[in-house]
């Protein structure tokens, strides 16, 4: 339930409303830079992690003045008429229109608490009877390496010691191959199926996946735990908002003539 799709970025908040008669940020060669440009520039900087300090407005103003001078110079040279730049500018315009439409659609089709509760209940029901597995693994490139490691394990060499020395998985090797508690579906198919076939305390034969050859050790098993609704409510809301986005796209494609 905690997977958040990248399309959530399309649902980012928009700037606060601005007054039509607001004073321009600056006037450059007789051309005014509207205050809304400042609102948008500040929002963009803050989303990128810029500090919201006393100098933010000054930085934005100077950047927009430079942008006005440079963009006018480009227009005077006719650069805006080059096919590639014209296409890029049109794509940016379409991206903003796409974002605006999806924001408006989601706003008009809000996710309700009842829908969130229903999704939570379904996920909770599907998890009933499932297990979580505490495991370690060692990843190597060649089957011969995996077999050699397995032979050492059968001679009682410590699994965590070999994982630190031999495993090619940078995320777990330093921790002795420890992958913590997981459900089989969180791994690639071959790995997950091998994990489910093990009993507590068992070590697998070499398991081939797209990453190489794994030796898996199952340390413990417990019933899967479902986090409280309050902890995952926002995640579920975002997933349902993504469903709204897919609904919007599907509806438009269904009524369109696409050749």
C-alpha positions as CSV (number, residue, x, y, z in Angstrom):
1,X,0.0,0.0,0.0
2,X,3.0,2.3,0.4
3,X,4.0,2.4,-3.2
4,X,3.5,5.9,-4.6
5,X,3.4,6.3,-8.3
6,X,5.5,8.9,-10.0
7,X,2.4,10.5,-11.6
8,X,1.6,11.9,-8.1
9,X,3.8,14.8,-9.2
10,X,1.0,15.9,-11.5
11,X,-1.1,16.6,-8.4
12,X,1.3,19.1,-6.9
13,X,-0.3,22.2,-5.4
14,X,-0.6,25.4,-7.4
15,X,0.4,28.8,-6.3
16,X,-1.9,31.0,-4.2
17,X,-4.2,33.3,-6.1
18,X,-2.7,36.6,-7.1
19,X,-4.2,40.0,-7.5
20,X,-4.7,41.2,-11.1
21,X,-3.6,44.7,-10.0
22,X,-0.6,43.6,-8.1
23,X,2.5,45.7,-8.6
24,X,4.9,44.3,-11.2
25,X,8.2,42.8,-9.9
26,X,10.1,45.1,-12.3
27,X,9.9,46.9,-15.6
28,X,12.7,46.1,-18.1
29,X,13.0,48.2,-21.3
30,X,9.3,49.2,-20.8
31,X,8.1,45.6,-20.4
32,X,6.6,44.7,-17.0
33,X,7.3,41.4,-15.2
34,X,4.0,40.5,-13.6
35,X,3.9,39.5,-9.9
36,X,2.6,36.0,-10.8
37,X,5.9,35.3,-12.4
38,X,7.5,35.8,-9.0
39,X,4.9,33.5,-7.3
40,X,5.7,30.7,-9.8
41,X,9.4,31.2,-9.6
42,X,9.4,31.1,-5.8
43,X,7.3,28.0,-5.8
44,X,9.7,26.3,-8.2
45,X,12.7,27.3,-6.1
46,X,11.1,26.1,-2.8
47,X,10.1,22.8,-4.4
48,X,13.8,22.3,-5.4
49,X,14.8,22.9,-1.8
50,X,15.9,26.5,-1.9
51,X,16.0,28.2,1.5
52,X,12.9,30.4,2.3
53,X,14.9,33.2,3.7
54,X,14.9,37.0,3.6
55,X,16.9,37.0,0.3
56,X,14.4,34.8,-1.6
57,X,12.5,37.7,-3.1
58,X,15.7,39.4,-4.2
59,X,17.0,36.3,-5.8
60,X,13.8,35.7,-7.7
61,X,13.6,39.4,-8.9
62,X,17.2,39.3,-10.2
63,X,16.6,35.9,-11.9
64,X,13.5,37.2,-13.6
65,X,15.2,40.4,-14.8
66,X,18.0,38.3,-16.3
67,X,15.4,36.0,-17.9
68,X,13.5,38.9,-19.4
69,X,16.7,40.3,-20.9
70,X,17.9,37.0,-22.3
71,X,14.6,35.9,-23.6
72,X,14.1,39.2,-25.5
73,X,17.5,38.9,-26.9
74,X,16.7,35.4,-28.2
75,X,13.5,36.6,-29.8
76,X,15.2,39.5,-31.5
77,X,17.6,37.0,-33.0
78,X,14.7,34.9,-34.2
79,X,15.7,31.9,-32.1
80,X,12.1,31.4,-31.0
81,X,11.3,30.5,-34.7
82,X,13.7,27.6,-34.9
83,X,11.7,24.3,-35.2
84,X,13.4,22.6,-32.3
85,X,12.9,25.4,-29.8
86,X,9.3,26.1,-31.0
87,X,8.5,22.4,-30.5
88,X,10.1,22.4,-27.0
89,X,8.1,25.5,-26.0
90,X,4.9,23.9,-27.3
91,X,5.7,20.8,-25.3
92,X,6.1,22.8,-22.1
93,X,2.8,24.5,-22.8
94,X,1.1,21.2,-23.2
95,X,2.7,19.8,-20.0
96,X,1.3,22.7,-18.0
97,X,-2.2,22.3,-19.6
98,X,-2.1,18.6,-18.8
99,X,-1.2,19.3,-15.2
100,X,-4.0,21.9,-14.9
101,X,-6.6,19.5,-16.4
102,X,-5.6,16.7,-14.1
103,X,-5.6,18.9,-11.0
104,X,-9.0,20.2,-11.9
105,X,-10.3,16.6,-12.5
106,X,-9.1,15.3,-9.2
107,X,-10.5,18.4,-7.4
108,X,-13.9,17.7,-9.0
109,X,-13.7,14.0,-8.1
110,X,-12.3,14.0,-4.5
111,X,-11.3,10.9,-2.7
112,X,-13.7,10.2,0.2
113,X,-12.9,8.7,3.6
114,X,-15.3,5.9,2.8
115,X,-13.2,5.0,-0.3
116,X,-10.0,5.0,1.7
117,X,-11.5,2.8,4.4
118,X,-12.7,0.4,1.7
119,X,-9.3,0.1,0.1
120,X,-7.7,-0.4,3.5
121,X,-10.2,-3.1,4.4
122,X,-9.5,-4.9,1.1
123,X,-5.7,-4.8,1.6
124,X,-6.1,-6.0,5.2
125,X,-8.3,-8.9,4.1
126,X,-5.9,-10.0,1.4
127,X,-3.0,-10.0,3.9
128,X,-4.8,-12.2,6.3
129,X,-3.1,-15.6,6.5
130,X,0.0,-14.3,4.8
131,X,3.5,-14.4,6.4
132,X,6.5,-12.2,6.6
133,X,10.0,-13.7,6.3
134,X,13.2,-12.7,8.0
135,X,16.1,-13.6,5.8
136,X,19.6,-13.1,4.6
137,X,21.1,-13.7,1.2
138,X,24.4,-13.8,-0.6
139,X,24.5,-12.6,-4.3
140,X,27.2,-13.6,-6.7
141,X,27.6,-13.4,-10.5
142,X,28.4,-17.1,-11.3
143,X,26.7,-20.3,-10.4
144,X,30.2,-21.8,-9.6
145,X,30.7,-19.1,-7.0
146,X,27.4,-19.8,-5.4
147,X,28.1,-23.5,-5.2
148,X,31.5,-22.9,-3.6
149,X,29.9,-20.6,-1.0
150,X,27.2,-23.2,-0.3
151,X,29.9,-25.8,0.3
152,X,31.5,-23.5,2.9
153,X,28.1,-23.0,4.6
154,X,27.7,-26.7,4.9
155,X,31.1,-26.8,6.7
156,X,29.5,-24.4,9.3
157,X,31.1,-21.2,8.1
158,X,29.0,-18.3,9.4
159,X,26.5,-17.0,6.8
160,X,26.9,-13.4,7.8
161,X,30.7,-13.6,7.5
162,X,30.5,-15.0,3.9
163,X,27.9,-12.4,3.0
164,X,30.3,-9.6,4.1
165,X,33.2,-11.2,2.1
166,X,31.5,-12.5,-1.0
167,X,28.1,-10.9,-1.7
168,X,27.8,-8.4,-4.6
169,X,24.6,-6.8,-3.1
170,X,25.9,-3.5,-1.8
171,X,22.8,-2.8,0.2
172,X,22.9,-5.9,2.4
173,X,26.5,-7.3,2.2
174,X,27.8,-4.9,4.9
175,X,25.1,-6.2,7.2
176,X,25.9,-9.8,6.7
177,X,23.3,-10.2,3.9
178,X,20.4,-9.2,6.2
179,X,17.3,-8.2,4.3
180,X,15.1,-7.9,7.4
181,X,11.4,-8.8,7.4
182,X,9.7,-9.0,3.9
183,X,6.9,-10.7,2.1
184,X,7.9,-12.9,-0.9
185,X,6.0,-10.6,-3.4
186,X,8.5,-7.8,-2.6
187,X,11.2,-9.8,-4.5
188,X,11.5,-10.9,-8.1
189,X,9.5,-14.1,-8.8
190,X,12.3,-16.7,-8.7
191,X,13.6,-15.3,-5.4
192,X,10.1,-15.1,-3.8
193,X,9.2,-18.6,-4.8
194,X,12.5,-20.0,-3.4
195,X,11.9,-18.1,-0.2
196,X,8.4,-19.5,0.3
197,X,9.7,-23.1,-0.2
198,X,12.1,-22.8,2.8
199,X,11.5,-23.8,6.3
200,X,12.7,-21.8,9.3
201,X,16.5,-22.2,9.6
202,X,17.0,-23.6,6.1
203,X,19.4,-22.4,3.4
204,X,18.5,-22.6,-0.3
205,X,20.4,-24.1,-3.2
206,X,21.6,-21.4,-5.6
207,X,18.7,-19.4,-7.0
208,X,19.1,-17.7,-10.4
209,X,17.5,-14.3,-11.0
210,X,18.2,-11.4,-13.4
211,X,20.8,-10.2,-10.8
212,X,22.9,-13.3,-10.6
213,X,22.8,-16.3,-8.2
214,X,21.5,-16.1,-4.7
215,X,21.8,-18.2,-1.6
216,X,19.0,-17.5,0.8
217,X,18.8,-18.2,4.5
218,X,15.4,-18.1,6.2
219,X,15.8,-17.1,9.8
220,X,12.2,-16.6,11.0
221,X,8.5,-16.4,9.9
222,X,5.7,-14.4,11.4
223,X,2.1,-13.5,10.4
224,X,2.1,-10.4,8.2
225,X,1.4,-7.2,10.1
226,X,-0.9,-4.5,8.7
227,X,-0.1,-0.9,9.8
228,X,-3.0,1.1,11.3
229,X,-5.1,3.1,8.9
230,X,-3.8,6.4,10.2
231,X,-0.3,5.5,9.1
232,X,-1.2,4.7,5.5
233,X,-4.2,6.9,5.0
234,X,-2.2,9.5,2.9
235,X,-0.6,6.7,0.8
236,X,-4.0,5.2,0.0
237,X,-5.4,8.7,-0.9
238,X,-2.5,9.2,-3.3
239,X,-3.1,5.8,-4.9
240,X,-6.8,6.6,-5.3
241,X,-5.9,10.0,-6.8
242,X,-3.8,8.1,-9.3
243,X,-6.9,6.0,-10.2
244,X,-8.7,9.3,-10.9
245,X,-5.9,10.4,-13.2
246,X,-6.2,7.1,-15.1
247,X,-9.9,7.5,-15.3
248,X,-9.5,11.0,-16.8
249,X,-7.0,9.7,-19.4
250,X,-9.1,6.6,-20.2
251,X,-12.3,8.7,-20.7
252,X,-10.6,11.1,-23.1
253,X,-9.0,8.3,-25.1
254,X,-12.3,6.4,-25.3
255,X,-14.0,9.5,-26.9
256,X,-11.1,10.4,-29.2
257,X,-10.4,9.3,-32.7
258,X,-6.9,8.0,-32.7
259,X,-5.3,6.7,-35.9
